[in-house]
Amino acid sequence: MKRLVLSVLVLTSLTGCFRMSVRSPAPRDGAPAGRMGASFVGGLTTSDVAAGECRHGLSRVDVYWPWWSPLVYAVTFGIVAPLRTEYVCAQGPEGVGGGEEVPASVPGL
C-alpha cells in the first residue's frame, strides 16, 4: 500500500505548468485578445495562433495552461489539455494609411 501511495505522489508531482511566451520588437497595437484551444494526446497536436485580424503580424503571444487545465488533463488521462492563448497585434508602419491595401499576415489555405 505504501508503494502505491508513493507511486501516485511521484506521478502527480511530474505534471507541471506549461507556459510559452514570444515577444517581438514590434510596437503593440491595441489590447490583448485571447482564445481557448487544446493540446491532444500528450502534446502530439496543439492549437495554433492564426490571428487574421492582425494585418501587420503579432507583437506578443503567450500560451499557457489555465488554472483548471491540470484537472482536465488528469481526468482525461492526458488525452486533452486545455490551453489559453493571448496575443497582441503589431502596429503597422507609420507610412501605411487607411486607404492603402495591406496584405493579410496569415496567408489563405
C-alpha positions in Angstrom: 0.0 0.0 0.0 2.9 2.4 0.8 4.4 1.7 -2.6 1.1 2.6 -4.3 0.7 5.8 -2.4 4.3 6.8 -3.1 3.8 6.0 -6.8 0.7 8.1 -7.1 2.5 11.0 -5.3 5.5 10.7 -7.7 3.3 10.6 -10.8 1.3 13.6 -9.7 4.4 15.6 -9.0 5.7 15.0 -12.5 3.0 17.2 -14.0 4.0 20.8 -14.4 2.9 24.1 -15.6 3.1 25.0 -19.3 3.8 28.5 -20.5 5.3 29.8 -23.7 6.0 33.5 -24.4 7.1 35.0 -27.7 7.9 38.7 -27.9 8.8 40.7 -30.9 10.3 44.2 -31.1 7.2 45.5 -32.9 5.1 48.1 -31.0 1.8 46.9 -29.7 -1.5 47.9 -31.4 -4.4 47.6 -29.0 -5.4 45.4 -26.1 -4.6 41.7 -25.8 -7.0 39.3 -27.3 -7.5 35.7 -26.2 -8.5 32.3 -27.4 -9.0 28.9 -25.9 -7.6 25.8 -27.6 -6.5 22.3 -26.6 -3.5 20.0 -26.9 -4.3 16.4 -27.6 -2.6 13.1 -26.8 0.2 14.4 -24.6 1.1 17.3 -26.9 1.2 15.4 -30.2 -1.2 18.0 -31.6 -1.7 21.5 -30.3 -3.6 24.7 -31.0 -2.1 27.4 -33.2 -2.5 31.2 -33.3 -3.7 32.3 -36.7 -4.8 35.9 -36.0 -6.2 37.0 -39.3 -7.3 40.3 -37.8 -3.6 41.2 -37.1 -2.7 42.7 -40.5 0.9 43.5 -39.5 1.7 40.4 -37.5 1.9 39.7 -33.8 3.7 41.8 -31.2 3.3 39.3 -28.3 2.0 35.8 -27.9 1.5 33.9 -24.6 0.3 30.3 -24.4 -0.3 28.7 -21.1 -2.4 26.3 -19.1 -5.3 27.9 -17.2 -5.5 27.0 -13.5 -8.1 24.3 -14.2 -6.3 22.7 -17.1 -4.3 20.1 -14.9 -7.7 18.8 -13.6 -9.0 18.2 -17.2 -5.6 16.7 -18.1 -5.8 14.3 -15.1 -9.5 13.3 -15.7 -8.8 12.5 -19.4 -5.6 10.7 -18.6 -3.5 13.1 -20.7 -5.6 12.9 -23.8 -6.8 16.6 -23.6 -5.0 19.6 -22.1 -6.8 22.9 -22.5 -4.6 25.9 -23.5 -5.2 29.6 -23.3 -3.6 31.8 -25.9 -3.3 35.6 -25.5 -1.9 37.8 -28.3 -1.4 41.4 -29.2 -1.3 42.6 -32.8 1.7 44.6 -34.0 1.3 48.2 -35.0 1.7 48.9 -38.7 4.3 51.2 -40.2 3.6 54.9 -39.9 3.5 55.4 -43.7 0.6 53.0 -44.3 -2.6 54.9 -44.5 -6.1 53.6 -44.2 -6.7 53.7 -47.9 -3.7 51.5 -48.9 -4.2 47.8 -49.3 -2.0 45.8 -46.9 -1.7 42.0 -47.5 -3.0 39.8 -44.7 -0.5 38.5 -42.2 -1.9 35.0 -42.4 -2.0 33.5 -46.0 -5.1 31.7 -47.0 -5.0 27.9 -47.3 
